[in-house]
Amino acid sequence: HSVGLHTASSGAVMEGRADDLASHLPVARIIVNQAHAIATGGSFENGLPFSLSMGCGTWGKNNFSDNMNYRHYLNTTRIVRPIAEKVPEVEDLLENYFSQFPK
């Protein structure tokens, strides 16, 4: 569900390493420069919600990839009304993909 990255680098180098891991590993969290066993369960210092159960997404045959918390037990009703249609172009939806893998 998670991987830890400990590095003395900072700035763009650290962010690049974290982005590379996020792009290539089937994990829901990249924990950067934190005690992994504690950080995955949520912390005021990293913004993850407090939890004792970490979702691992479809990579781990799970139905969610975030930290399980009270929101997963709430039933939500959404009232949906017609709105003006905004149909995106395929190129706009896949812009990041096409920048890495041109047509």
LINRA-V818601 format. One record per backbone hydrogen bond with DSSP energy under -0.5 kcal/mol. CO is the residue of the C=O (numbers start at 1). NH is the residue of the N-H. Records with the same first field share a line. If there is no record, write none. Layout:
CO->NH + NH
This chain:
1->28 + 29
3->31
5->7 + 33
10->13 + 14
11->15
12->16
13->17
14->18
15->19
16->20
17->21
18->22
19->23
20->24
21->24 + 25
25->27
29->3 + 31
30->32
31->5 + 33
34->36
35->38 + 39
36->40
38->41
39->42
41->51
43->46 + 47
48->43
53->55 + 68
56->60
57->60 + 62
58->61
64->57
66->55
69->72
70->73
71->74
74->76
76->78
78->80
79->81
86->88
89->93
90->94
92->95
94->98
95->99
96->100
97->100 + 101
